[in-house]
Amino acid sequence: MASVGSALGVGSGLELSTLLTNLMAAEKIPLTKLQAQEATVQSKISAFGQLKSALASLRDTVNGLTTAKFNGLTASSADAQVVTATATNKASKATHTLEVISLAQAEKAVSAPLADGKAKTGVGTLTFTLGSVKNGSFVPGEGEAKTVTIDATNNTLEGVRDAINKAKVGVTASLVNEGSGTRLVLTSDETGAANAFKITTTGTATGGGKPLSFLDYDPSTAVSYADNPTASEMSRLQAGADAQLKLDGLSITSASNTVADVAEGVSFKLLKAGTTTVSISGTSADGTAALKSLVDAYNSFLKTANSLAVNTPSKVKGEAGTTGPLAGDSVVRDAISRIRAEIFNPVQGATGAYTSLASLGVSFQSDGTLKLDTSRLDKAMAEDPAAISQLFASEPYGEGTQGITERFAAQLSAFIDTNGTIDSRVSGLNDTTKTLQTQQAQLETRLTEIEARYRQQFTALDTLLTQLNSTSSFLSQQLDALKNLNG
């Protein structure tokens, strides 16, 4: 809209510029109201963004309520460099002596060196068979052999490496550069004596390339790299081997360095040879920390929600009170109501003393915030950690049942997911904003036209009054002259 000028009234002496300014101010009142409405809508959009962020943080905390944090048991190793351990609620309180004699190893083989990774090889096939070495012979496992094709598109040492890795044959290939050239190193994807591998090749040399037969490998007959590092054929760099350990004096072998099926409910991760003790003891520390995080996250959300939805009348008559952008909005009330229900609602199918968050010591205070009674939680964890842990499982009591974590997160997701409640409200507000902006643009065009019309009218008035003043001045002069003649 054009600005009000100040050149009017020069000829007539009237305050036409002031009059035009005042008239346009009155005409702009509807525009000012539209601008205020848009500002209100924008403040609501911003407020919904803050509310969504607070609810998302709460959901992240809720998703951290896992069964492992409420199993009531923890495993600790006296020497975490030898063994680390974890325990579930199926474990028993005990102290175990664990001696790691040797770690499980993956089968490794290494080729004779070629000039570099670009060195040509023959074309043909590499067939990988997984199995083990028994009584001096290679015994294939139950899995099917897998074949890798080498042709004119990949018949270099680098091409062979990439083809093997792409085929996912249970063996990973890499290149190692050393003083004598570049070697292909093959490593079984799994540790253990039963995860050795044999390579059988077919094909011919191409253009002077190294025949693929230099990759033939039988772990039962291959030379040891340590004994003959200059061998012209594939060498055995490391034999696949099972881990050897003793648990409380009992001899145990494991194909993996993670041993989870020896002591019920306890998983050991073997790191190096040595002896240590592993203690399984009761604890509620993880569960306490998880529920404290939930309490803090909810209280943070509530503080945000209250500030956005505040509607406090002024204590002084005639003065405005405090009103938040979402005052009276049903979304805030609905979110708080659903969350409160999640604290008290029992898990479907749960029986006994512990069926809900409230039964674990989570409760509301008079100001609406949450608190955690840690002594009540400690008592519950000491009495029945298995039942408590189950409350946070997926389908804890059969198909169709929901644990606290899944159910609680679903309630929050209904508000904050894409196309959820908040997104729908914001979409509607965005539409309102566009409508208000269109109305403002139309009104500004109309105000420009009104001002131009006023200015045209005032200019004409100013011109007319100037002419009249001039005529009046002329007549006055003529009358004065007549008076002088009569005198």
C-alpha positions as CSV (number, residue, x, y, z in Angstrom):
1,M,0.0,0.0,0.0
2,A,1.4,3.5,-0.9
3,S,2.4,5.7,2.0
4,V,0.4,8.8,2.8
5,G,2.0,11.9,1.3
6,S,2.5,15.3,3.0
7,A,2.0,17.7,0.0
8,L,-1.7,18.2,0.4
9,G,-3.2,21.4,1.8
10,V,-0.3,23.6,0.7
11,G,-2.6,25.9,-1.4
12,S,-5.7,25.8,0.8
13,G,-3.9,25.9,4.2
14,L,-6.0,23.0,5.5
15,E,-4.5,20.0,7.3
16,L,-5.5,17.6,4.5
17,S,-2.4,15.4,4.9
18,T,-3.3,14.8,8.6
19,L,-6.9,14.1,7.6
20,L,-5.8,11.6,5.0
21,T,-3.5,9.9,7.5
22,N,-6.3,9.6,10.0
23,L,-8.8,8.3,7.4
24,M,-6.3,5.6,6.2
25,A,-5.6,4.6,9.8
26,A,-9.3,3.9,10.2
27,E,-9.4,2.1,6.9
28,K,-6.5,-0.1,7.9
29,I,-8.2,-1.5,11.1
30,P,-9.5,-4.6,9.3
31,L,-5.9,-5.2,7.9
32,T,-4.5,-4.8,11.4
33,K,-6.9,-7.4,12.7
34,L,-6.0,-9.9,10.0
35,Q,-2.3,-9.4,10.8
36,A,-3.0,-10.0,14.5
37,Q,-4.9,-13.1,13.6
38,E,-2.0,-14.4,11.5
39,A,0.4,-13.7,14.3
40,T,-1.8,-15.7,16.7
41,V,-1.9,-18.6,14.2
42,Q,1.9,-18.5,13.8
43,S,2.4,-18.6,17.6
44,K,0.2,-21.7,17.7
45,I,2.2,-23.4,15.0
46,S,5.4,-22.6,16.9
47,A,3.8,-23.9,20.1
48,F,2.8,-27.2,18.5
49,G,6.4,-27.6,17.4
50,Q,7.6,-27.2,21.0
51,L,4.9,-29.6,22.2
52,K,5.8,-32.2,19.6
53,S,9.5,-31.9,20.5
54,A,8.7,-32.5,24.2
55,L,6.5,-35.5,23.4
56,A,9.3,-37.0,21.2
57,S,11.8,-36.7,24.0
58,L,9.4,-38.4,26.3
59,R,8.9,-41.2,23.7
60,D,12.6,-41.7,23.4
61,T,12.8,-42.2,27.2
62,V,9.8,-44.6,27.1
63,N,11.6,-46.7,24.4
64,G,14.5,-47.1,26.8
65,L,12.3,-49.1,29.2
66,T,13.6,-52.5,28.1
67,T,13.3,-55.9,29.8
68,A,17.0,-56.1,30.4
69,K,16.9,-53.1,32.7
70,F,14.4,-54.8,35.0
71,N,15.7,-58.3,35.1
72,G,17.0,-57.7,38.7
73,L,20.4,-59.3,38.0
74,T,23.8,-58.1,36.9
75,A,27.0,-59.9,36.0
76,S,30.4,-58.4,36.8
77,S,33.8,-59.8,36.0
78,A,36.8,-59.4,38.3
79,D,39.0,-58.9,35.2
80,A,37.1,-57.3,32.3
81,Q,40.1,-57.7,30.1
82,V,39.7,-61.5,30.2
83,V,35.9,-61.8,30.2
84,T,32.8,-59.6,30.3
85,A,29.4,-61.0,31.1
86,T,25.7,-60.1,31.1
87,A,22.8,-61.8,32.9
88,T,19.1,-62.1,32.4
89,N,16.4,-62.9,34.9
90,K,16.8,-66.6,34.1
91,A,20.2,-66.5,35.8
92,S,20.8,-67.5,39.4
93,K,22.8,-65.5,42.0
94,A,26.2,-67.1,42.0
95,T,30.0,-66.6,41.6
96,H,31.7,-68.5,38.8
97,T,35.4,-69.1,38.2
98,L,36.2,-68.9,34.5
99,E,39.5,-69.9,33.0
100,V,40.0,-68.9,29.3
101,I,42.6,-71.3,27.9
102,S,42.4,-70.2,24.3
103,L,40.1,-68.0,22.1
104,A,38.1,-69.2,19.2
105,Q,39.7,-68.4,15.9
106,A,38.6,-68.0,12.3
107,E,40.3,-70.0,9.5
108,K,42.7,-67.8,7.5
109,A,44.6,-68.5,4.3
110,V,47.0,-66.4,2.3
111,S,48.0,-66.6,-1.4
112,A,51.5,-66.3,-2.8
113,P,52.3,-62.7,-3.8
114,L,51.6,-61.1,-7.1
115,A,53.1,-57.8,-8.3
116,D,50.1,-55.7,-7.1
117,G,46.3,-55.5,-6.9
118,K,46.1,-54.9,-10.6
119,A,48.0,-58.1,-11.5
120,K,46.1,-60.3,-14.0
121,T,44.8,-63.7,-13.1
122,G,43.3,-66.4,-15.2
123,V,39.5,-66.9,-15.7
124,G,37.3,-69.6,-14.4
125,T,35.6,-70.4,-11.1
126,L,36.4,-70.6,-7.4
127,T,34.3,-73.1,-5.4
128,F,34.1,-72.6,-1.6
129,T,33.2,-75.4,0.7
130,L,32.8,-74.9,4.5
131,G,33.7,-77.7,6.9
132,S,36.3,-78.9,9.3
133,V,39.6,-80.8,9.4
134,K,39.2,-84.2,11.1
135,N,41.8,-87.0,11.3
136,G,44.0,-85.2,8.8
137,S,41.3,-84.7,6.1
138,F,38.9,-82.0,5.2
139,V,35.2,-82.9,6.0
140,P,32.6,-80.8,4.3
141,G,29.9,-79.3,6.4
142,E,26.1,-79.4,5.9
143,G,26.0,-76.2,3.8
144,E,26.1,-76.2,0.0
145,A,29.3,-75.2,-1.8
146,K,29.2,-71.8,-3.4
147,T,30.9,-70.8,-6.6
148,V,32.5,-67.5,-7.7
149,T,33.0,-66.7,-11.4
150,I,36.1,-64.9,-12.6
151,D,35.9,-63.6,-16.2
152,A,37.4,-60.9,-18.3
153,T,35.7,-58.2,-16.3
154,N,37.3,-59.1,-13.0
155,N,40.4,-61.2,-13.6
156,T,42.8,-59.2,-11.4
157,L,43.7,-59.7,-7.8
158,E,41.4,-56.8,-6.8
159,G,38.7,-58.2,-9.0
160,V,39.0,-61.6,-7.3
161,R,38.7,-60.0,-3.9
162,D,35.6,-58.0,-4.9
163,A,33.9,-61.0,-6.5
164,I,34.4,-63.1,-3.4
165,N,33.1,-60.5,-1.1
166,K,30.1,-59.8,-3.3
167,A,29.2,-63.5,-3.5
168,K,28.9,-63.8,0.3
169,V,30.4,-67.3,0.3
170,G,31.1,-67.3,4.1
171,V,34.6,-66.0,3.5
172,T,35.9,-62.4,3.4
173,A,38.7,-61.4,1.1
174,S,41.2,-58.6,1.6
175,L,44.6,-57.6,0.1
176,V,47.8,-57.1,2.0
177,N,50.8,-55.3,0.5
178,E,54.2,-56.6,1.7
179,G,57.7,-56.2,0.5
180,S,57.5,-59.2,-2.0
181,G,54.2,-58.0,-3.5
182,T,50.4,-58.1,-2.8
183,R,48.7,-61.1,-1.3
184,L,45.1,-62.2,-1.1
185,V,44.0,-63.0,2.5
186,L,40.9,-65.1,3.0
187,T,39.2,-65.2,6.4
188,S,36.2,-67.3,7.4
189,D,33.2,-65.2,8.5
190,E,32.7,-67.4,11.6
191,T,35.1,-68.6,14.2
192,G,35.4,-72.2,15.2
193,A,37.0,-75.5,14.0
194,A,33.8,-76.3,12.0
195,N,34.1,-73.1,10.0
196,A,37.2,-73.9,8.0
197,F,37.0,-73.7,4.2
198,K,38.3,-75.4,1.1
199,I,38.8,-73.8,-2.3
200,T,38.7,-75.7,-5.6
201,T,39.4,-73.8,-8.8
202,T,38.8,-74.4,-12.5
203,G,39.9,-72.4,-15.5
204,T,42.8,-71.3,-17.6
205,A,45.4,-68.5,-17.8
206,T,44.5,-65.5,-19.9
207,G,46.9,-63.1,-21.5
208,G,49.7,-64.2,-19.3
209,G,47.7,-63.9,-16.1
210,K,48.3,-66.1,-13.1
211,P,46.2,-69.3,-13.4
212,L,43.4,-69.5,-10.7
213,S,44.9,-72.7,-9.5
214,F,47.3,-70.7,-7.4
215,L,44.2,-70.2,-5.1
216,D,43.5,-73.9,-4.6
217,Y,43.4,-74.5,-0.9
218,D,42.8,-77.5,1.4
219,P,43.3,-76.7,5.1
220,S,44.2,-80.3,5.8
221,T,47.2,-80.3,3.5
222,A,48.2,-76.7,3.1
223,V,51.6,-75.6,4.2
224,S,51.8,-73.3,7.2
225,Y,52.7,-69.7,6.4
226,A,54.7,-69.5,9.6
227,D,56.8,-72.5,8.4
228,N,57.1,-71.4,4.8
229,P,56.3,-67.7,4.1
230,T,57.7,-68.0,0.5
231,A,55.5,-70.8,-0.6
232,S,54.2,-70.5,-4.2
233,E,50.7,-71.9,-3.3
234,M,48.0,-70.9,-0.8
235,S,49.3,-71.2,2.8
236,R,47.4,-71.7,6.0
237,L,47.8,-68.4,8.0
238,Q,45.6,-69.5,10.9
239,A,43.6,-72.6,11.7
240,G,40.0,-72.3,12.6
241,A,39.7,-73.3,16.2
242,D,37.1,-73.5,19.0
243,A,37.5,-71.6,22.2
244,Q,38.8,-73.7,25.2
245,L,37.7,-72.7,28.6
246,K,36.8,-74.0,32.1
247,L,33.8,-72.9,34.0
248,D,34.1,-73.9,37.7
249,G,36.5,-76.6,36.6
250,L,34.3,-78.0,33.8
251,S,36.0,-78.2,30.4
252,I,34.0,-76.4,27.7
253,T,34.6,-75.8,24.0
254,S,32.8,-73.1,22.0
255,A,32.9,-72.2,18.3
256,S,32.3,-68.5,19.3
257,N,34.0,-66.2,21.8
258,T,30.5,-65.4,23.0
259,V,29.4,-68.2,25.2
260,A,25.7,-68.1,26.0
261,D,24.6,-71.6,26.6
262,V,26.7,-72.8,29.5
263,A,25.3,-71.1,32.6
264,E,21.6,-70.4,32.2
265,G,20.8,-66.8,31.8
266,V,24.4,-65.7,31.6
267,S,26.4,-64.8,28.5
268,F,30.2,-64.6,28.6
269,K,32.3,-62.7,26.1
270,L,35.8,-64.1,26.0
271,L,38.5,-61.5,25.3
272,K,41.9,-63.1,26.1
273,A,43.5,-66.1,27.9
274,G,43.4,-65.8,31.6
275,T,41.4,-66.6,34.8
276,T,38.8,-64.5,36.5
277,T,35.6,-64.7,38.6
278,V,32.2,-63.6,37.4
279,S,29.6,-62.7,40.0
280,I,25.9,-62.7,39.4
281,S,24.1,-60.5,41.9
282,G,20.8,-58.8,42.4
283,T,20.3,-55.1,41.5
284,S,17.6,-52.6,40.8
285,A,20.0,-49.9,39.7
286,D,19.3,-50.1,35.9
287,G,15.5,-50.2,36.5
288,T,15.7,-47.3,38.9
289,A,17.7,-45.2,36.5
290,A,15.3,-46.0,33.7
291,L,12.2,-45.0,35.7
292,K,13.9,-41.8,37.0
293,S,14.6,-40.9,33.4
294,L,10.9,-41.4,32.6
295,V,9.9,-39.2,35.6
296,D,12.3,-36.5,34.5
297,A,11.2,-36.6,30.9
298,Y,7.5,-36.4,31.8
299,N,8.0,-33.5,34.2
300,S,10.0,-31.7,31.5
301,F,7.1,-32.3,29.0
302,L,4.5,-31.1,31.6
303,K,6.5,-27.9,32.2
304,T,6.5,-27.2,28.5
305,A,2.8,-28.1,28.1
306,N,1.8,-25.9,31.0
307,S,3.7,-22.9,29.7
308,L,2.0,-23.3,26.3
309,A,-1.5,-23.8,27.7
310,V,-1.4,-21.5,30.6
311,N,-4.6,-19.4,31.2
312,T,-4.3,-17.4,34.4
313,P,-6.6,-14.4,35.0
314,S,-5.0,-11.3,36.3
315,K,-5.3,-10.6,40.1
316,V,-5.6,-6.9,39.3
317,K,-8.9,-5.8,37.9
318,G,-8.6,-4.3,34.5
319,E,-5.2,-5.8,33.7
320,A,-4.7,-8.7,31.3
321,G,-3.8,-12.2,32.7
322,T,-1.3,-14.7,31.3
323,T,-2.5,-16.7,28.3
324,G,-0.4,-19.2,26.4
325,P,-0.7,-19.9,22.6
326,L,-2.4,-23.3,23.3
327,A,-4.7,-22.1,26.2
328,G,-7.8,-24.2,26.2
329,D,-6.5,-26.5,23.3
330,S,-7.8,-30.0,23.5
331,V,-4.5,-31.5,22.2
332,V,-2.7,-30.6,25.4
333,R,-5.4,-31.9,27.7
334,D,-5.7,-35.1,25.7
335,A,-2.0,-35.8,25.7
336,I,-1.7,-35.3,29.5
337,S,-4.8,-37.5,30.0
338,R,-3.5,-40.4,28.0
339,I,-0.1,-40.3,29.7
340,R,-1.7,-40.3,33.1
341,A,-3.7,-43.4,32.1
342,E,-0.5,-45.2,31.1
343,I,0.9,-44.8,34.6
344,F,-2.1,-46.5,36.1
345,N,-3.4,-48.9,33.5
346,P,-2.3,-52.5,34.1
347,V,-0.7,-54.6,31.4
348,Q,-3.3,-56.9,29.8
349,G,-2.8,-60.4,31.2
350,A,-0.6,-59.4,34.1
351,T,-1.5,-60.8,37.5
352,G,-0.1,-60.4,41.0
353,A,1.2,-57.3,42.8
354,Y,3.1,-55.8,39.9
355,T,1.0,-55.0,36.8
356,S,1.6,-51.3,36.1
357,L,4.1,-48.4,36.4
358,A,2.1,-47.2,39.5
359,S,2.6,-50.6,41.2
360,L,6.4,-50.0,40.7
361,G,6.4,-46.7,42.6
362,V,5.7,-44.2,39.9
363,S,3.0,-41.8,41.1
364,F,1.6,-38.2,40.6
365,Q,2.2,-35.4,43.1
366,S,-0.4,-32.7,43.9
367,D,1.1,-30.3,41.3
368,G,0.7,-32.9,38.5
369,T,4.4,-33.9,38.3
370,L,5.6,-37.5,38.6
371,K,7.8,-38.9,41.3
372,L,9.4,-42.3,41.9
373,D,9.3,-44.1,45.2
374,T,12.7,-45.9,45.0
375,S,12.2,-47.9,48.1
376,R,9.0,-49.3,46.7
377,L,10.8,-50.2,43.4
378,D,13.7,-51.8,45.3
379,K,11.2,-53.9,47.2
380,A,9.4,-55.0,44.0
381,M,12.7,-55.9,42.3
382,A,13.8,-57.9,45.2
383,E,10.5,-59.8,45.4
384,D,9.8,-60.6,41.7
385,P,12.2,-59.2,39.1
386,A,11.0,-61.7,36.5
387,A,7.4,-60.5,36.7
388,I,8.5,-56.9,36.5
389,S,10.8,-57.5,33.5
390,Q,8.0,-59.2,31.7
391,L,5.8,-56.0,32.0
392,F,8.2,-54.3,29.5
393,A,8.4,-57.2,26.9
394,S,6.7,-57.3,23.5
395,E,3.5,-59.5,23.7
396,P,4.3,-60.3,27.4
397,Y,1.3,-62.5,27.9
398,G,0.6,-64.0,24.5
399,E,-0.3,-62.8,21.1
400,G,-2.2,-59.5,21.0
401,T,-0.9,-58.3,24.4
402,Q,1.3,-55.2,24.7
403,G,3.9,-54.4,27.3
404,I,4.2,-51.1,29.0
405,T,6.9,-49.8,26.6
406,E,5.1,-50.7,23.4
407,R,1.7,-49.5,24.6
408,F,3.0,-46.2,26.1
409,A,5.1,-45.4,23.0
410,A,2.1,-46.0,20.7
411,Q,0.0,-43.5,22.7
412,L,2.7,-40.8,22.2
413,S,3.2,-41.8,18.5
414,A,-0.4,-41.0,17.8
415,F,0.4,-37.4,18.6
416,I,3.9,-36.9,17.0
417,D,4.1,-39.3,14.1
418,T,3.8,-38.0,10.5
419,N,0.1,-37.2,9.9
420,G,-0.6,-37.7,13.6
421,T,-2.7,-35.4,15.7
422,I,-0.2,-32.5,15.9
423,D,0.7,-32.6,12.2
424,S,-3.0,-32.5,11.4
425,R,-3.5,-29.5,13.6
426,V,-0.5,-27.7,12.1
427,S,-1.7,-28.5,8.6
428,G,-5.0,-26.8,9.4
429,L,-3.2,-23.8,10.9
430,N,-1.0,-23.5,7.8
431,D,-4.2,-23.5,5.6
432,T,-5.6,-20.7,7.9
433,T,-2.4,-18.7,7.5
434,K,-2.6,-18.9,3.7
435,T,-6.2,-17.7,3.8
436,L,-5.3,-14.8,6.1
437,Q,-2.4,-13.8,3.9
438,T,-4.6,-13.9,0.8
439,Q,-7.1,-11.7,2.5
440,Q,-4.4,-9.3,3.6
441,A,-3.0,-9.0,0.1
442,Q,-6.5,-8.3,-1.3
443,L,-7.2,-5.7,1.4
444,E,-3.8,-4.0,0.8
445,T,-4.7,-3.7,-2.8
446,R,-8.1,-2.2,-1.9
447,L,-6.4,0.2,0.6
448,T,-4.1,1.5,-2.1
449,E,-7.1,2.2,-4.3
450,I,-8.9,3.9,-1.4
451,E,-5.9,6.1,-0.6
452,A,-5.5,7.1,-4.3
453,R,-9.2,8.1,-4.4
454,Y,-8.9,10.1,-1.2
455,R,-5.8,11.8,-2.5
456,Q,-7.5,12.6,-5.8
457,Q,-10.5,14.1,-4.0
458,F,-8.4,16.1,-1.5
459,T,-6.2,17.4,-4.3
460,A,-9.3,18.6,-6.2
461,L,-10.6,20.2,-2.9
462,D,-7.2,21.8,-2.3
463,T,-7.2,23.2,-5.9
464,L,-10.7,24.6,-5.6
465,L,-10.1,26.2,-2.2
466,T,-6.9,27.8,-3.6
467,Q,-8.9,29.2,-6.5
468,L,-11.6,30.5,-4.2
469,N,-9.0,32.1,-1.9
470,S,-7.4,33.7,-4.9
471,T,-10.8,35.1,-6.0
472,S,-11.6,36.3,-2.5
473,S,-8.3,38.1,-2.3
474,F,-8.9,39.8,-5.7
475,L,-12.4,40.9,-4.7
476,S,-11.1,42.3,-1.4
477,Q,-8.5,44.3,-3.3
478,Q,-11.2,45.7,-5.6
479,L,-13.4,46.6,-2.8
480,D,-10.6,48.4,-1.0
481,A,-9.9,50.3,-4.2
482,L,-13.5,51.5,-4.5
483,K,-13.4,52.6,-0.9
484,N,-10.4,54.7,-1.6
485,L,-12.1,56.3,-4.6
486,N,-15.2,57.2,-2.6
487,G,-13.0,58.7,0.1
